[in-house]
Amino acid sequence: MSRVWLYDAGTDLTASPEAVKFCQENGISVVAGHCSYMLLKEAPGFHRFHGYFLKLIGKYPKKCA
């Protein structure tokens, strides 16, 4: 299985709808628009809080849970 993480950093350059659609049409599992640092135990607190907050509001990427 191919997987890709498209982080957009507040721009629509990487996780564009076209890029997500391309991944979906080609059997690539995609997580779009979230910072991958929120998954790292060694990351600064702000990044970990970001992940925690997304879990609280039900917006945590399902493919990472």
Secondary structure as UniProt FT lines:
FT   STRAND          2..6
FT   TURN            9..10
FT   HELIX           17..25
FT   TURN            26..27
FT   STRAND          28..32
FT   HELIX           36..39
FT   TURN            41..42
FT   HELIX           45..56
FT   TURN            57..58
FT   TURN            62..64
//
